[in-house]
Structure formats: C-alpha cells, structure tokens
Amino acid sequence: MLLTLSPRWRCLVAEYLGSLLLTAIVIGSGIAAQTLSPHARGLELLENAAATGVGLYVLILTFGSISGAHFNPVVSFVDAAFDGVSWGTAWGYLAAQVSGCLSGAVAANLMFSRSAMTLSTDNRATLAHGFSEVVATAGLVLVIFALAKTGRSSLAPSAVGAYIACAYFFTSSTSFANPAIVVGRMFSNTFAGIAPSSAPVFVGAEIVGGVVGFGLITLLYPGITARVASTVTVAHDGGDGEGGAS
C-alpha cells in the first residue's frame, strides 16, 4: 500500500538533508579515519566504509517515507524511467541532491576545523577507476530495483548500506556510485576527496552504470510498473502525484 502523498517541497527538503548528512558522514568519517589511523590506508578505508554503510541505513530509514531516500541522481532518473517519479521530480531531486552534497562537504570540513571549501588534489581518473564506477553504480541500481520488483523494499536500508560498504573494498574507486556526492567531495582536500579534474570521469562512468543497471533490471526483472517503481526505496511518489500513484 502506498504511503500518504507528501508535498513536493517536503520531498526536496528530505533529499537535500539526506544528501547533506550522507556527504558529511562520508567526508567526516574519512577525516576522522585519517586523523585516528594515520598512514594505515586499509584501516582508514574500513572506518570510512563502516560509517558510510551504517549512515546510509539510518538515513534511508529517516527520509525514505518522504522522498524515497534516493540521495543519488542516478537512482532518481532510473526511477523516473520506470515512472516511479515524474521527470520533473527527478530534476528537482538532482538540484536538491547536489546542493545537499555541497553543504555536507562544508559541514564536514568545518566540524574538523578545516577551511569550509578546499579543492581536493586526489587524482583518481584512471581506466580502472572509471570501470569500477560503472560496476558499482550498476550494482547499486540492480540491488535497489530488484528489491522493489520482488516486494522486498523493506530490506533496502540494510541492503544498500551493506552493498556500498562492501563496494568500498571490491572496487578500486572505493565506490562513489553517485554523481552528486562526486561534486561534494571535490571540495574537501582530505582522504575522501576527489580532484575536480577526475570528477568528469567518475560522473560519466556513473551515468553509464545507471544505464547498464536499467538494462539489467529490464532484462532480469521485466514488467516493472509505476507502482513497483514507487516503492524504491520505500513507497513514495515524489510528492507531486504524477508518478507511482497508479
């Protein structure tokens, strides 16, 4: 059963706040790991991955019933492709997600007495990193929409958190899998940052990954309806009544 419709502004605020907090968690835990475990890259990554996975679980539970807790333009546009939300809502989500990620980067930097915004110098633009982002993003889309199609969206908070945490380790790129968070992480010259020159490779690979994920879902789970798509990650309709309410 679909939840009560939320006004569009409430959905946009939820996406903004969720993206802000997600980015603050990713960057903040990266800074903390770098401070607490200096020069121990494996331990730093473990601490960063654990915080991100748990944080995603909590944030999806917190905001999922309002906006669907996408926090990721790829998820929003794939959802729109399946009529889970309208295209207008997806574009609105994109603006909220990018601005939220930028705000989250500022918040994380300030919490650790750093400059509010400092461009990262961490160059990550390699073929392996790009391919990793394709794999990570396609896998994320596959997990989310497979759960929706099989009526198990209630497992999405834990499944998405677990997938991203493990993808930190099985991908060389440490699984950004989110164009909005790539933008936010450009503005933190820390363990979790990414150089602006590397961002286009990551964003392009993530878009490709979203298309691949859409294709895999269409192939493996045919017949996804607007009603099914409206349960990504929990029942929602994007706050405008245009998609997912049929």
Residue, then its C-alpha position, 0 to 999 in steps of 0.5 A: m500500500l502506498l504511503t500518504l502523498s507528501p508535498r513536493w517541497r517536503c520531498l526536496v527538503a528530505e533529499y537535500l538533508g539526506s544528501l547533506l548528512l550522507t556527504a558529511i558522514v562520508i567526508g567526516s568519517g574519512i577525516a576522522a579515519q585519517t586523523l585516528s589511523p594515520h598512514a594505515r590506508g586499509l584501516e582508514l578505508l574500513e572506518n570510512a566504509a563502516a560509517t558510510g554503510v551504517g549512515l546510509y541505513v539510518l538515513i534511508l530509514t529517516f527520509g525514505s517515507i518522504s522522498g524515497a531516500h534516493f540521495n543519488p541522481v542516478v537512482s532518481f532518473v532510473d526511477a523516473a524511467f520506470d515512472g516511479v517519479s515524474w521527470g520533473t521530480a527527478w530534476g528537482y531531486l538532482a538540484a536538491q541532491v547536489s546542493g545537499c552534497l555541497s553543504g555536507a562537504v562544508a559541514a564536514n570540513l568545518m566540524f574538523s576545523r578545516s577551511a569550509m571549501t578546499l579543492s581536493t588534489d586526489n587524482r583518481a581518473t584512471l581506466a580502472h577507476g572509471f570501470s569500477e564506477v560503472v560496476a558499482t553504480a550498476g550494482l547499486v541500481l540492480v540491488i535497489f530495483a530488484l528489491a522493489k520488483t520482488g516486494r522486498s523494499s523493506l530490506a533496502p536500508s540494510a541492503v544498500g548500506a551493506y552493498i556500498a560498504c562492501a563496494y568500498f573494498f571490491t572496487s578500486s574507486t572505493s565506490f562513489a556510485n553517485p554523481a552528486i556526492v562526486v561534486g561534494r567531495m571535490f571540495s574537501n582536500t582530505f582522504a575522501g576527496i576527489a580532484p575536480s579534474s577526475a570528477p568528469v570521469f567518475v560522473g560519466a562512468e556513473i551515468v553509464g552504470g545507471v544505464v547498464g543497471f536499467g538494462l539489467i533490471t529490464l532484462l532480469y526483472p521485466g514488467i516493472t510498473a509505476r507502482v513497483a517503481s514507487t516503492v524504491t526505496v520505500a513507497h513514495d511518489g515524489g510528492d507531486g502525484e504524477g508518478g507511482a500513484s497508479 
